[in-house]
Each structure stands twice: as structure tokens, then as C-alpha cells.
Amino acid sequence: MAMSNELLRTLVTLEEERHASISKARFWAAPILLLAGFAALVIHGHHSTGGTIMALVVGIILAAIVYNYLISKVVKRFKQQIMPILLEDIDPSLSYYFDGSIDLDEFNQPGMFTQPDRFSGKDVVQGTIGQTAIKFSLVDAEEERQHTSTDSDGRTSTTTTYVTIFKGLFFIADFNKNFAGRTLVKPHSWNIFDKLFGSTLTLEDPEFNKLFTVQSTDQVEGRYIMTPSLMDKFKLLHDKVGDFQACFIQGRLFMAINLPQNFFEPAMNESLADSQQIKKIMTNLKMITGLVEDLGLNVRIWGTKTNS
């Protein structure tokens, strides 16, 4: 896309804010690191190697917290101001919400993952492309694990940790048709099958079968959904985005794609006014919104073509 004068002015202002934030971060990080270094020297004088290392680690962590806090404020302003402009260029119906997310109920609906104990998300985009309603956001879903241990005196203690269930992009598209059951497509490396998805389908595409396993609660419906054309599209999509899984249920397609949490963020060690920054984010946005075209979602799987 050609950058408008308004976009350029906004980027220049944000770049000035980035410079100011980095300077402020250095201003606060320097004394923190100096104090940590001084403390490490004092502790080292008492021949405590562990204490010396701990002092340095604490200093580095505190400096990193200060830096990330100041930089994150610029990232937030960047996305709040720039993302709507980029999405407007893709499709005027698309809206962006920095603090929004796929709802937990929506994440749980297809049953692709264990229901998380802790769930968060960001960067939600929603709207309608052609005749297809879409919604997607980055999410972080975690499961709680409790570990009980007993010390030498017989006292027990419980430690709570969280294990990642899924961390990436969650995409929902409306098919405008109801499926009687559930059909799941997943890469072989994602071992999440259970009785919810019925039995495995053996499809007539060796290349597809090398990449994915398909399970469905309805064998006939599953084969009807997984047409040769759709299998070809899934293979091409795998080449583009890497591992993902998809579930067809209640007239909608749910997809979980392994993508980093900074997928829609600029590189903060580079100028925000650099056109390559905008190009990268725009490419990433088009990759996700382009799923509608890549998967032929405006041409219904069931053979009914919508008006566009």
C-alpha cells in the first residue's frame, strides 16, 4: 500500500516517542545496573558466588522490566493508531481492538483443546469479507498444574504452575451452514484427539495424509466436508503458515495457528518510520484475512456460491 501523508506523520510522531522511551529506559536502567554491579562486588568480597550471580540477575531483570514497560506503551499506541488504517485498506468492514480477544466460550466451543484455567488474548480483528464473517486474535491458553512435595520433616507444600495449552492465533469464520457433527483436521504432531471427535478418516490424498490426520463424529459428513479441493487448499496453507489445526462445527470453521505473540507488532529496535515495518505488518494481516480467499470461504463448501 502507498503510505498517505497522514500515515507518514503518525509514524514520524511514533518514532519520536520510541526514541524518547528508549532514552528514558536507559536513564532508569543505568543506575539499576550500576547498583546491581556494586552489590555484586560487595557480595563477591564475602566469597559468595551464588549471591554475586543473584545480584547481577536481579539487576538485569529490573532493568528489563523498566525497558519493556516503557516500550510497551509505544507499541500499544502504534497498534491503536496504525492497525485500523491498515485494515481499512484491506477491507473497510474490519475493526481492530487492542485489548480485545476471542471469547473463552468461543475458544472452548470446538473442543480442540482442554478447557484452560488461565486465558488471555489481544489484537482482535473482526468484520465481514465478502459474505464471510470472520474474527481472529492472538491468544494464550494455559492449564493449571499443582505439585505436592514433602520435606524431610514430613511437611507438605503445594506449588502451582501453568502449562501452555495453545499460544498463537485463533481464527473463526462463518460457513453459514450447520454441520450435524464435528470434523477436526490436525497435524500429526498435535496429539489432542479424544472421543469427542469420533473416528479417524482415511482420505484419498497421500500428500495430505502425510501432513494431517482427520477425525469426525460423522464419517459421511467428514468426507463431504474434506473435498479434494479443500485438501489442496489446506496443503497450500500449511506451506504458508506452518502447523495449524481446524475444526468444522455448527456452521463455522475454527482454526488454531502457531504464530508468535508479536505477529502484529513492529520491531522496536528499528525506526517506526521505516516503510518495511508497515510492509511486514501489512503482509501478516493479509496472510490471515486472506484465509477467506485461500480456503474459498465465500464459495460455500456445500456448493452454494454467495453473491459477492
NORSUL-V638210 format. One record per residue. N is the residue number from 0. RES is the residue in one small letter. SS is DSSP state (a for helix, b for strand, c for the rest). PHI is phi in whole degrees, -180 to 180 (* if undefined). PSI is psi in whole degrees, -180 to 180 (999 if undefined). Layout:
BEGIN
N_RES_SS_PHI_PSI ; N_RES_SS_PHI_PSI
END
This chain:
BEGIN
0_m_c_*_145 ; 1_a_c_-79_133 ; 2_m_c_-81_127 ; 3_s_c_-76_165 ; 4_n_a_-61_-38 ; 5_e_a_-63_-43 ; 6_l_a_-65_-42 ; 7_l_a_-62_-43 ; 8_r_a_-63_-41 ; 9_t_a_-64_-41 ; 10_l_a_-67_-39 ; 11_v_a_-63_-43 ; 12_t_a_-63_-43 ; 13_l_a_-66_-35 ; 14_e_a_-65_-39 ; 15_e_a_-62_-40 ; 16_e_a_-66_-37 ; 17_r_a_-62_-46 ; 18_h_a_-60_-45 ; 19_a_a_-63_-40 ; 20_s_a_-68_-39 ; 21_i_a_-65_-42 ; 22_s_a_-63_-43 ; 23_k_a_-66_-39 ; 24_a_a_-63_-42 ; 25_r_a_-65_-38 ; 26_f_a_-60_-42 ; 27_w_a_-85_-32 ; 28_a_a_-73_-34 ; 29_a_a_-58_-54 ; 30_p_a_-64_-32 ; 31_i_a_-62_-45 ; 32_l_a_-69_-36 ; 33_l_a_-64_-44 ; 34_l_a_-63_-40 ; 35_a_a_-64_-41 ; 36_g_a_-65_-41 ; 37_f_a_-64_-45 ; 38_a_a_-62_-39 ; 39_a_a_-64_-40 ; 40_l_a_-65_-43 ; 41_v_a_-62_-47 ; 42_i_a_-65_-38 ; 43_h_a_-62_-33 ; 44_g_a_-64_-22 ; 45_h_c_-96_15 ; 46_h_c_60_41 ; 47_s_c_-114_94 ; 48_t_a_-63_-42 ; 49_g_a_-62_-42 ; 50_g_a_-66_-37 ; 51_t_a_-62_-48 ; 52_i_a_-63_-42 ; 53_m_a_-62_-42 ; 54_a_a_-62_-43 ; 55_l_a_-66_-42 ; 56_v_a_-63_-44 ; 57_v_a_-61_-42 ; 58_g_a_-62_-44 ; 59_i_a_-64_-42 ; 60_i_a_-63_-45 ; 61_l_a_-63_-41 ; 62_a_a_-64_-40 ; 63_a_a_-66_-38 ; 64_i_a_-63_-45 ; 65_v_a_-62_-47 ; 66_y_a_-61_-49 ; 67_n_a_-64_-36 ; 68_y_a_-63_-48 ; 69_l_a_-69_-41 ; 70_i_a_-69_-36 ; 71_s_a_-63_-29 ; 72_k_a_-67_-37 ; 73_v_a_-71_-40 ; 74_v_a_-60_-43 ; 75_k_a_-61_-47 ; 76_r_a_-64_-39 ; 77_f_a_-58_-51 ; 78_k_a_-69_-38 ; 79_q_a_-65_-32 ; 80_q_a_-93_-34 ; 81_i_a_-94_-40 ; 82_m_a_-57_-45 ; 83_p_a_-59_-35 ; 84_i_a_-67_-44 ; 85_l_a_-66_-41 ; 86_l_a_-68_-34 ; 87_e_a_-60_-36 ; 88_d_a_-71_-30 ; 89_i_a_-78_-52 ; 90_d_c_-162_123 ; 91_p_c_-60_-18 ; 92_s_c_-79_-14 ; 93_l_c_-80_133 ; 94_s_b_-117_151 ; 95_y_b_-125_138 ; 96_y_b_-134_116 ; 97_f_c_-60_-47 ; 98_d_c_-91_2 ; 99_g_c_-83_171 ; 100_s_c_-160_162 ; 101_i_c_-56_137 ; 102_d_c_-69_151 ; 103_l_a_-60_-39 ; 104_d_a_-62_-38 ; 105_e_a_-68_-39 ; 106_f_a_-64_-39 ; 107_n_a_-80_-23 ; 108_q_a_-53_-48 ; 109_p_c_-74_-14 ; 110_g_c_70_26 ; 111_m_c_-75_-25 ; 112_f_c_-132_162 ; 113_t_c_-60_141 ; 114_q_c_-63_124 ; 115_p_c_-74_152 ; 116_d_c_-90_-24 ; 117_r_b_-136_131 ; 118_f_b_-143_133 ; 119_s_b_-145_164 ; 120_g_b_-161_171 ; 121_k_b_-160_169 ; 122_d_b_58_56 ; 123_v_b_-84_137 ; 124_v_b_-125_134 ; 125_q_b_-148_155 ; 126_g_b_163_-160 ; 127_t_b_-132_125 ; 128_i_b_-109_115 ; 129_g_c_65_-119 ; 130_q_c_-107_11 ; 131_t_b_-111_118 ; 132_a_b_-77_133 ; 133_i_b_-131_159 ; 134_k_b_-156_134 ; 135_f_b_-153_155 ; 136_s_b_-161_164 ; 137_l_b_-80_138 ; 138_v_b_-135_159 ; 139_d_b_-136_108 ; 140_a_b_-112_130 ; 141_e_b_-131_151 ; 142_e_b_-110_137 ; 143_e_b_-80_135 ; 144_r_b_-126_134 ; 145_q_b_-115_132 ; 146_h_b_-120_124 ; 147_t_b_-107_131 ; 148_s_b_-130_158 ; 149_t_b_-125_129 ; 150_d_c_-86_-178 ; 151_s_c_-66_-20 ; 152_d_c_-92_5 ; 153_g_c_86_6 ; 154_r_c_-84_136 ; 155_t_b_-103_148 ; 156_s_b_-142_149 ; 157_t_b_-117_129 ; 158_t_b_-113_132 ; 159_t_b_-104_128 ; 160_t_b_-128_166 ; 161_y_b_-124_134 ; 162_v_b_-114_134 ; 163_t_b_-67_127 ; 164_i_b_-89_-49 ; 165_f_b_-155_137 ; 166_k_b_-139_110 ; 167_g_b_170_-150 ; 168_l_b_-104_133 ; 169_f_b_-112_124 ; 170_f_b_-122_135 ; 171_i_b_-128_132 ; 172_a_b_-133_141 ; 173_d_b_-86_125 ; 174_f_c_-93_-12 ; 175_n_c_58_29 ; 176_k_c_-143_141 ; 177_n_c_-92_133 ; 178_f_c_-100_139 ; 179_a_c_-69_-32 ; 180_g_c_-126_-155 ; 181_r_c_-123_138 ; 182_t_b_-128_126 ; 183_l_b_-117_134 ; 184_v_b_-117_126 ; 185_k_b_-145_152 ; 186_p_b_-70_155 ; 187_h_c_-61_-26 ; 188_s_c_-76_-15 ; 189_w_c_-97_99 ; 190_n_c_-91_83 ; 191_i_c_-128_15 ; 192_f_c_-74_147 ; 193_d_c_-152_-173 ; 194_k_a_-63_-18 ; 195_l_a_-58_-31 ; 196_f_a_-104_12 ; 197_g_c_69_-138 ; 198_s_b_-106_163 ; 199_t_b_-79_140 ; 200_l_b_-98_137 ; 201_t_c_-104_112 ; 202_l_c_-101_159 ; 203_e_c_-89_52 ; 204_d_c_-148_96 ; 205_p_a_-57_-40 ; 206_e_a_-65_-43 ; 207_f_a_-62_-44 ; 208_n_a_-66_-25 ; 209_k_a_-72_-27 ; 210_l_a_-94_-38 ; 211_f_b_-130_157 ; 212_t_b_-119_142 ; 213_v_b_-122_133 ; 214_q_b_-126_148 ; 215_s_b_-148_147 ; 216_t_c_-79_-10 ; 217_d_c_-138_106 ; 218_q_a_-60_-42 ; 219_v_a_-66_-48 ; 220_e_a_-64_-40 ; 221_g_a_-60_-43 ; 222_r_a_-70_-32 ; 223_y_a_-68_-37 ; 224_i_a_-71_-48 ; 225_m_c_-84_70 ; 226_t_c_-72_160 ; 227_p_a_-54_-38 ; 228_s_a_-63_-44 ; 229_l_a_-68_-38 ; 230_m_a_-63_-40 ; 231_d_a_-61_-42 ; 232_k_a_-65_-39 ; 233_f_a_-67_-37 ; 234_k_a_-65_-43 ; 235_l_a_-65_-39 ; 236_l_a_-66_-38 ; 237_h_a_-62_-39 ; 238_d_a_-63_-31 ; 239_k_a_-85_-46 ; 240_v_a_-113_-8 ; 241_g_c_86_-153 ; 242_d_c_-65_138 ; 243_f_b_-157_163 ; 244_q_b_-131_156 ; 245_a_b_-138_146 ; 246_c_b_-134_131 ; 247_f_b_-102_120 ; 248_i_b_-159_138 ; 249_q_c_51_44 ; 250_g_c_75_12 ; 251_r_b_-133_155 ; 252_l_b_-106_125 ; 253_f_b_-111_134 ; 254_m_b_-132_140 ; 255_a_b_-119_118 ; 256_i_b_-120_130 ; 257_n_c_-72_103 ; 258_l_c_-139_151 ; 259_p_c_-71_156 ; 260_q_c_-70_-16 ; 261_n_c_-100_25 ; 262_f_c_-59_-31 ; 263_f_c_-110_23 ; 264_e_c_-112_150 ; 265_p_c_-78_161 ; 266_a_c_-80_117 ; 267_m_c_-81_-2 ; 268_n_c_-96_8 ; 269_e_c_-127_162 ; 270_s_c_-63_132 ; 271_l_c_-73_-16 ; 272_a_c_-86_-4 ; 273_d_c_-72_125 ; 274_s_a_-61_-25 ; 275_q_a_-66_-29 ; 276_q_a_-64_-48 ; 277_i_a_-65_-40 ; 278_k_a_-61_-42 ; 279_k_a_-65_-47 ; 280_i_a_-66_-40 ; 281_m_a_-63_-40 ; 282_t_a_-61_-42 ; 283_n_a_-66_-41 ; 284_l_a_-63_-43 ; 285_k_a_-68_-30 ; 286_m_a_-61_-41 ; 287_i_a_-82_-48 ; 288_t_a_-65_-26 ; 289_g_c_-71_-7 ; 290_l_a_-60_-30 ; 291_v_a_-59_-46 ; 292_e_a_-77_-43 ; 293_d_a_-58_-36 ; 294_l_c_-100_5 ; 295_g_c_62_39 ; 296_l_c_-72_-22 ; 297_n_c_-81_-13 ; 298_v_b_-107_105 ; 299_r_c_-59_138 ; 300_i_c_-54_-30 ; 301_w_c_-84_7 ; 302_g_c_96_3 ; 303_t_c_-100_119 ; 304_k_b_-92_131 ; 305_t_c_-84_161 ; 306_n_c_-77_135 ; 307_s_c_-134_999
END
